[in-house]
Amino acid sequence: MRKFIVLAAIAASLTVAACNTVEGAGKDVSSAGQAVSDTAKDAK
């Protein structure tokens, strides 16, 4: 679990660093949320 949290934090920091605008950050968060939703639907 600890490794997952560390990897998630690294991924989040890289994603935020890659965004130059607030709009870009919003799109990235939206994409991540969509991926989680899709994975949850597949797991059903």
CHARMM-style PDB file with segment names, atoms N, HN, CA, C and O in Angstrom:
ATOM      1  N   MET     1       0.832  -1.190   0.000  1.00  0.00      PROA
ATOM      2  CA  MET     1       0.000   0.000   0.000  1.00  0.00      PROA
ATOM      3  C   MET     1       0.876   1.252   0.000  1.00  0.00      PROA
ATOM      4  O   MET     1       0.572   2.238  -0.671  1.00  0.00      PROA
ATOM      5  N   ARG     2       1.956   1.194   0.756  1.00  0.00      PROA
ATOM      6  HN  ARG     2       2.203   0.393   1.302  1.00  0.00      PROA
ATOM      7  CA  ARG     2       2.845   2.355   0.845  1.00  0.00      PROA
ATOM      8  C   ARG     2       3.478   2.671  -0.512  1.00  0.00      PROA
ATOM      9  O   ARG     2       3.621   3.838  -0.879  1.00  0.00      PROA
ATOM     10  N   LYS     3       3.854   1.627  -1.252  1.00  0.00      PROA
ATOM     11  HN  LYS     3       3.738   0.680  -0.954  1.00  0.00      PROA
ATOM     12  CA  LYS     3       4.437   1.838  -2.574  1.00  0.00      PROA
ATOM     13  C   LYS     3       3.436   2.499  -3.506  1.00  0.00      PROA
ATOM     14  O   LYS     3       3.789   3.383  -4.287  1.00  0.00      PROA
ATOM     15  N   PHE     4       2.179   2.062  -3.419  1.00  0.00      PROA
ATOM     16  HN  PHE     4       1.893   1.345  -2.784  1.00  0.00      PROA
ATOM     17  CA  PHE     4       1.132   2.647  -4.262  1.00  0.00      PROA
ATOM     18  C   PHE     4       0.970   4.137  -3.983  1.00  0.00      PROA
ATOM     19  O   PHE     4       0.840   4.934  -4.912  1.00  0.00      PROA
ATOM     20  N   ILE     5       0.977   4.507  -2.729  1.00  0.00      PROA
ATOM     21  HN  ILE     5       1.083   3.860  -1.974  1.00  0.00      PROA
ATOM     22  CA  ILE     5       0.821   5.921  -2.357  1.00  0.00      PROA
ATOM     23  C   ILE     5       1.996   6.742  -2.883  1.00  0.00      PROA
ATOM     24  O   ILE     5       1.810   7.842  -3.405  1.00  0.00      PROA
ATOM     25  N   VAL     6       3.192   6.206  -2.744  1.00  0.00      PROA
ATOM     26  HN  VAL     6       3.343   5.313  -2.320  1.00  0.00      PROA
ATOM     27  CA  VAL     6       4.383   6.909  -3.238  1.00  0.00      PROA
ATOM     28  C   VAL     6       4.319   7.065  -4.751  1.00  0.00      PROA
ATOM     29  O   VAL     6       4.581   8.146  -5.279  1.00  0.00      PROA
ATOM     30  N   LEU     7       3.971   5.989  -5.449  1.00  0.00      PROA
ATOM     31  HN  LEU     7       3.758   5.111  -5.020  1.00  0.00      PROA
ATOM     32  CA  LEU     7       3.871   6.066  -6.911  1.00  0.00      PROA
ATOM     33  C   LEU     7       2.775   7.022  -7.355  1.00  0.00      PROA
ATOM     34  O   LEU     7       2.947   7.753  -8.330  1.00  0.00      PROA
ATOM     35  N   ALA     8       1.647   7.024  -6.648  1.00  0.00      PROA
ATOM     36  HN  ALA     8       1.507   6.430  -5.856  1.00  0.00      PROA
ATOM     37  CA  ALA     8       0.564   7.950  -6.972  1.00  0.00      PROA
ATOM     38  C   ALA     8       1.006   9.396  -6.768  1.00  0.00      PROA
ATOM     39  O   ALA     8       0.674  10.270  -7.569  1.00  0.00      PROA
ATOM     40  N   ALA     9       1.749   9.646  -5.701  1.00  0.00      PROA
ATOM     41  HN  ALA     9       2.019   8.936  -5.050  1.00  0.00      PROA
ATOM     42  CA  ALA     9       2.235  11.001  -5.441  1.00  0.00      PROA
ATOM     43  C   ALA     9       3.228  11.448  -6.516  1.00  0.00      PROA
ATOM     44  O   ALA     9       3.200  12.599  -6.950  1.00  0.00      PROA
ATOM     45  N   ILE    10       4.087  10.550  -6.935  1.00  0.00      PROA
ATOM     46  HN  ILE    10       4.109   9.615  -6.582  1.00  0.00      PROA
ATOM     47  CA  ILE    10       5.043  10.878  -7.997  1.00  0.00      PROA
ATOM     48  C   ILE    10       4.311  11.152  -9.304  1.00  0.00      PROA
ATOM     49  O   ILE    10       4.614  12.119 -10.002  1.00  0.00      PROA
ATOM     50  N   ALA    11       3.346  10.297  -9.631  1.00  0.00      PROA
ATOM     51  HN  ALA    11       3.100   9.511  -9.064  1.00  0.00      PROA
ATOM     52  CA  ALA    11       2.575  10.486 -10.863  1.00  0.00      PROA
ATOM     53  C   ALA    11       1.812  11.808 -10.827  1.00  0.00      PROA
ATOM     54  O   ALA    11       1.753  12.521 -11.829  1.00  0.00      PROA
ATOM     55  N   ALA    12       1.234  12.131  -9.687  1.00  0.00      PROA
ATOM     56  HN  ALA    12       1.282  11.552  -8.873  1.00  0.00      PROA
ATOM     57  CA  ALA    12       0.489  13.384  -9.563  1.00  0.00      PROA
ATOM     58  C   ALA    12       1.408  14.588  -9.720  1.00  0.00      PROA
ATOM     59  O   ALA    12       1.045  15.566 -10.374  1.00  0.00      PROA
ATOM     60  N   SER    13       2.587  14.522  -9.127  1.00  0.00      PROA
ATOM     61  HN  SER    13       2.882  13.728  -8.596  1.00  0.00      PROA
ATOM     62  CA  SER    13       3.505  15.656  -9.237  1.00  0.00      PROA
ATOM     63  C   SER    13       4.001  15.822 -10.675  1.00  0.00      PROA
ATOM     64  O   SER    13       4.160  16.947 -11.150  1.00  0.00      PROA
ATOM     65  N   LEU    14       4.242  14.715 -11.363  1.00  0.00      PROA
ATOM     66  HN  LEU    14       4.113  13.802 -10.977  1.00  0.00      PROA
ATOM     67  CA  LEU    14       4.656  14.807 -12.768  1.00  0.00      PROA
ATOM     68  C   LEU    14       3.531  15.349 -13.638  1.00  0.00      PROA
ATOM     69  O   LEU    14       3.776  16.123 -14.563  1.00  0.00      PROA
ATOM     70  N   THR    15       2.317  14.950 -13.348  1.00  0.00      PROA
ATOM     71  HN  THR    15       2.118  14.321 -12.597  1.00  0.00      PROA
ATOM     72  CA  THR    15       1.167  15.437 -14.112  1.00  0.00      PROA
ATOM     73  C   THR    15       0.995  16.930 -13.917  1.00  0.00      PROA
ATOM     74  O   THR    15       0.766  17.667 -14.876  1.00  0.00      PROA
ATOM     75  N   VAL    16       1.105  17.374 -12.679  1.00  0.00      PROA
ATOM     76  HN  VAL    16       1.291  16.776 -11.900  1.00  0.00      PROA
ATOM     77  CA  VAL    16       0.948  18.802 -12.393  1.00  0.00      PROA
ATOM     78  C   VAL    16       2.093  19.599 -13.027  1.00  0.00      PROA
ATOM     79  O   VAL    16       1.886  20.702 -13.534  1.00  0.00      PROA
ATOM     80  N   ALA    17       3.286  19.035 -12.992  1.00  0.00      PROA
ATOM     81  HN  ALA    17       3.453  18.140 -12.580  1.00  0.00      PROA
ATOM     82  CA  ALA    17       4.430  19.728 -13.583  1.00  0.00      PROA
ATOM     83  C   ALA    17       4.282  19.843 -15.100  1.00  0.00      PROA
ATOM     84  O   ALA    17       4.780  20.794 -15.701  1.00  0.00      PROA
ATOM     85  N   ALA    18       3.604  18.882 -15.715  1.00  0.00      PROA
ATOM     86  HN  ALA    18       3.200  18.109 -15.226  1.00  0.00      PROA
ATOM     87  CA  ALA    18       3.429  18.889 -17.159  1.00  0.00      PROA
ATOM     88  C   ALA    18       2.371  19.906 -17.600  1.00  0.00      PROA
ATOM     89  O   ALA    18       2.358  20.322 -18.759  1.00  0.00      PROA
ATOM     90  N   CYS    19       1.497  20.300 -16.696  1.00  0.00      PROA
ATOM     91  HN  CYS    19       1.507  19.962 -15.755  1.00  0.00      PROA
ATOM     92  CA  CYS    19       0.426  21.241 -17.046  1.00  0.00      PROA
ATOM     93  C   CYS    19       0.940  22.672 -16.918  1.00  0.00      PROA
ATOM     94  O   CYS    19       1.554  23.037 -15.916  1.00  0.00      PROA
ATOM     95  N   ASN    20       0.682  23.463 -17.934  1.00  0.00      PROA
ATOM     96  HN  ASN    20       0.183  23.166 -18.748  1.00  0.00      PROA
ATOM     97  CA  ASN    20       1.093  24.860 -17.882  1.00  0.00      PROA
ATOM     98  C   ASN    20      -0.052  25.775 -17.495  1.00  0.00      PROA
ATOM     99  O   ASN    20       0.172  26.938 -17.157  1.00  0.00      PROA
ATOM    100  N   THR    21      -1.262  25.274 -17.539  1.00  0.00      PROA
ATOM    101  HN  THR    21      -1.444  24.330 -17.814  1.00  0.00      PROA
ATOM    102  CA  THR    21      -2.416  26.119 -17.230  1.00  0.00      PROA
ATOM    103  C   THR    21      -3.368  25.385 -16.303  1.00  0.00      PROA
ATOM    104  O   THR    21      -3.288  24.166 -16.147  1.00  0.00      PROA
ATOM    105  N   VAL    22      -4.256  26.128 -15.699  1.00  0.00      PROA
ATOM    106  HN  VAL    22      -4.321  27.118 -15.826  1.00  0.00      PROA
ATOM    107  CA  VAL    22      -5.286  25.533 -14.841  1.00  0.00      PROA
ATOM    108  C   VAL    22      -6.217  24.670 -15.689  1.00  0.00      PROA
ATOM    109  O   VAL    22      -6.673  23.619 -15.239  1.00  0.00      PROA
ATOM    110  N   GLU    23      -6.494  25.103 -16.888  1.00  0.00      PROA
ATOM    111  HN  GLU    23      -6.124  25.957 -17.253  1.00  0.00      PROA
ATOM    112  CA  GLU    23      -7.355  24.329 -17.789  1.00  0.00      PROA
ATOM    113  C   GLU    23      -6.714  22.970 -18.083  1.00  0.00      PROA
ATOM    114  O   GLU    23      -7.392  21.942 -18.076  1.00  0.00      PROA
ATOM    115  N   GLY    24      -5.430  22.975 -18.335  1.00  0.00      PROA
ATOM    116  HN  GLY    24      -4.880  23.810 -18.340  1.00  0.00      PROA
ATOM    117  CA  GLY    24      -4.721  21.723 -18.588  1.00  0.00      PROA
ATOM    118  C   GLY    24      -4.769  20.797 -17.385  1.00  0.00      PROA
ATOM    119  O   GLY    24      -4.927  19.586 -17.536  1.00  0.00      PROA
ATOM    120  N   ALA    25      -4.634  21.358 -16.201  1.00  0.00      PROA
ATOM    121  HN  ALA    25      -4.506  22.342 -16.079  1.00  0.00      PROA
ATOM    122  CA  ALA    25      -4.701  20.552 -14.982  1.00  0.00      PROA
ATOM    123  C   ALA    25      -6.093  19.954 -14.822  1.00  0.00      PROA
ATOM    124  O   ALA    25      -6.236  18.794 -14.436  1.00  0.00      PROA
ATOM    125  N   GLY    26      -7.109  20.742 -15.120  1.00  0.00      PROA
ATOM    126  HN  GLY    26      -6.993  21.684 -15.434  1.00  0.00      PROA
ATOM    127  CA  GLY    26      -8.481  20.245 -15.048  1.00  0.00      PROA
ATOM    128  C   GLY    26      -8.714  19.099 -16.018  1.00  0.00      PROA
ATOM    129  O   GLY    26      -9.384  18.123 -15.679  1.00  0.00      PROA
ATOM    130  N   LYS    27      -8.175  19.209 -17.205  1.00  0.00      PROA
ATOM    131  HN  LYS    27      -7.631  20.002 -17.480  1.00  0.00      PROA
ATOM    132  CA  LYS    27      -8.324  18.135 -18.193  1.00  0.00      PROA
ATOM    133  C   LYS    27      -7.615  16.876 -17.724  1.00  0.00      PROA
ATOM    134  O   LYS    27      -8.129  15.771 -17.901  1.00  0.00      PROA
ATOM    135  N   ASP    28      -6.430  17.032 -17.124  1.00  0.00      PROA
ATOM    136  HN  ASP    28      -6.012  17.930 -16.980  1.00  0.00      PROA
ATOM    137  CA  ASP    28      -5.688  15.882 -16.625  1.00  0.00      PROA
ATOM    138  C   ASP    28      -6.451  15.186 -15.505  1.00  0.00      PROA
ATOM    139  O   ASP    28      -6.530  13.958 -15.483  1.00  0.00      PROA
ATOM    140  N   VAL    29      -7.004  15.943 -14.588  1.00  0.00      PROA
ATOM    141  HN  VAL    29      -6.940  16.941 -14.605  1.00  0.00      PROA
ATOM    142  CA  VAL    29      -7.762  15.369 -13.480  1.00  0.00      PROA
ATOM    143  C   VAL    29      -9.008  14.667 -14.015  1.00  0.00      PROA
ATOM    144  O   VAL    29      -9.377  13.589 -13.549  1.00  0.00      PROA
ATOM    145  N   SER    30      -9.642  15.291 -14.991  1.00  0.00      PROA
ATOM    146  HN  SER    30      -9.342  16.166 -15.369  1.00  0.00      PROA
ATOM    147  CA  SER    30     -10.825  14.688 -15.591  1.00  0.00      PROA
ATOM    148  C   SER    30     -10.483  13.372 -16.273  1.00  0.00      PROA
ATOM    149  O   SER    30     -11.230  12.401 -16.156  1.00  0.00      PROA
ATOM    150  N   SER    31      -9.378  13.331 -16.975  1.00  0.00      PROA
ATOM    151  HN  SER    31      -8.771  14.120 -17.070  1.00  0.00      PROA
ATOM    152  CA  SER    31      -8.945  12.105 -17.646  1.00  0.00      PROA
ATOM    153  C   SER    31      -8.651  11.002 -16.634  1.00  0.00      PROA
ATOM    154  O   SER    31      -9.010   9.844 -16.844  1.00  0.00      PROA
ATOM    155  N   ALA    32      -8.001  11.368 -15.545  1.00  0.00      PROA
ATOM    156  HN  ALA    32      -7.709  12.309 -15.374  1.00  0.00      PROA
ATOM    157  CA  ALA    32      -7.695  10.386 -14.501  1.00  0.00      PROA
ATOM    158  C   ALA    32      -8.982   9.851 -13.879  1.00  0.00      PROA
ATOM    159  O   ALA    32      -9.101   8.651 -13.632  1.00  0.00      PROA
ATOM    160  N   GLY    33      -9.930  10.725 -13.628  1.00  0.00      PROA
ATOM    161  HN  GLY    33      -9.833  11.700 -13.828  1.00  0.00      PROA
ATOM    162  CA  GLY    33     -11.221  10.305 -13.072  1.00  0.00      PROA
ATOM    163  C   GLY    33     -11.961   9.379 -14.015  1.00  0.00      PROA
ATOM    164  O   GLY    33     -12.577   8.406 -13.578  1.00  0.00      PROA
ATOM    165  N   GLN    34     -11.907   9.670 -15.294  1.00  0.00      PROA
ATOM    166  HN  GLN    34     -11.407  10.460 -15.649  1.00  0.00      PROA
ATOM    167  CA  GLN    34     -12.559   8.828 -16.288  1.00  0.00      PROA
ATOM    168  C   GLN    34     -11.919   7.450 -16.325  1.00  0.00      PROA
ATOM    169  O   GLN    34     -12.617   6.442 -16.438  1.00  0.00      PROA
ATOM    170  N   ALA    35     -10.593   7.401 -16.232  1.00  0.00      PROA
ATOM    171  HN  ALA    35     -10.027   8.220 -16.141  1.00  0.00      PROA
ATOM    172  CA  ALA    35      -9.885   6.115 -16.225  1.00  0.00      PROA
ATOM    173  C   ALA    35     -10.292   5.275 -15.015  1.00  0.00      PROA
ATOM    174  O   ALA    35     -10.489   4.065 -15.131  1.00  0.00      PROA
ATOM    175  N   VAL    36     -10.417   5.917 -13.859  1.00  0.00      PROA
ATOM    176  HN  VAL    36     -10.257   6.900 -13.765  1.00  0.00      PROA
ATOM    177  CA  VAL    36     -10.826   5.205 -12.652  1.00  0.00      PROA
ATOM    178  C   VAL    36     -12.257   4.691 -12.817  1.00  0.00      PROA
ATOM    179  O   VAL    36     -12.555   3.555 -12.448  1.00  0.00      PROA
ATOM    180  N   SER    37     -13.128   5.511 -13.363  1.00  0.00      PROA
ATOM    181  HN  SER    37     -12.886   6.434 -13.662  1.00  0.00      PROA
ATOM    182  CA  SER    37     -14.507   5.097 -13.578  1.00  0.00      PROA
ATOM    183  C   SER    37     -14.595   3.917 -14.534  1.00  0.00      PROA
ATOM    184  O   SER    37     -15.351   2.976 -14.290  1.00  0.00      PROA
ATOM    185  N   ASP    38     -13.837   3.958 -15.609  1.00  0.00      PROA
ATOM    186  HN  ASP    38     -13.223   4.723 -15.807  1.00  0.00      PROA
ATOM    187  CA  ASP    38     -13.827   2.867 -16.576  1.00  0.00      PROA
ATOM    188  C   ASP    38     -13.321   1.577 -15.949  1.00  0.00      PROA
ATOM    189  O   ASP    38     -13.865   0.501 -16.197  1.00  0.00      PROA
ATOM    190  N   THR    39     -12.280   1.689 -15.138  1.00  0.00      PROA
ATOM    191  HN  THR    39     -11.838   2.563 -14.936  1.00  0.00      PROA
ATOM    192  CA  THR    39     -11.732   0.508 -14.470  1.00  0.00      PROA
ATOM    193  C   THR    39     -12.751  -0.076 -13.500  1.00  0.00      PROA
ATOM    194  O   THR    39     -12.890  -1.295 -13.404  1.00  0.00      PROA
ATOM    195  N   ALA    40     -13.459   0.784 -12.786  1.00  0.00      PROA
ATOM    196  HN  ALA    40     -13.345   1.774 -12.864  1.00  0.00      PROA
ATOM    197  CA  ALA    40     -14.478   0.310 -11.845  1.00  0.00      PROA
ATOM    198  C   ALA    40     -15.608  -0.398 -12.578  1.00  0.00      PROA
ATOM    199  O   ALA    40     -16.117  -1.414 -12.104  1.00  0.00      PROA
ATOM    200  N   LYS    41     -16.003   0.133 -13.730  1.00  0.00      PROA
ATOM    201  HN  LYS    41     -15.589   0.958 -14.115  1.00  0.00      PROA
ATOM    202  CA  LYS    41     -17.065  -0.507 -14.515  1.00  0.00      PROA
ATOM    203  C   LYS    41     -16.602  -1.871 -15.031  1.00  0.00      PROA
ATOM    204  O   LYS    41     -17.383  -2.823 -15.048  1.00  0.00      PROA
ATOM    205  N   ASP    42     -15.351  -1.970 -15.447  1.00  0.00      PROA
ATOM    206  HN  ASP    42     -14.717  -1.197 -15.432  1.00  0.00      PROA
ATOM    207  CA  ASP    42     -14.820  -3.238 -15.938  1.00  0.00      PROA
ATOM    208  C   ASP    42     -14.733  -4.276 -14.824  1.00  0.00      PROA
ATOM    209  O   ASP    42     -14.872  -5.473 -15.076  1.00  0.00      PROA
ATOM    210  N   ALA    43     -14.504  -3.822 -13.591  1.00  0.00      PROA
ATOM    211  HN  ALA    43     -14.392  -2.849 -13.386  1.00  0.00      PROA
ATOM    212  CA  ALA    43     -14.358  -4.740 -12.465  1.00  0.00      PROA
ATOM    213  C   ALA    43     -15.686  -5.336 -12.019  1.00  0.00      PROA
ATOM    214  O   ALA    43     -15.700  -6.351 -11.321  1.00  0.00      PROA
ATOM    215  N   LYS    44     -16.800  -4.727 -12.406  1.00  0.00      PROA
ATOM    216  HN  LYS    44     -16.789  -3.903 -12.973  1.00  0.00      PROA
ATOM    217  CA  LYS    44     -18.115  -5.237 -11.982  1.00  0.00      PROA
ATOM    218  C   LYS    44     -18.379  -6.550 -12.563  1.00  0.00      PROA
ATOM    219  OT1 LYS    44     -19.435  -7.133 -12.317  1.00  0.00      PROA
TER     220      LYS     44
END
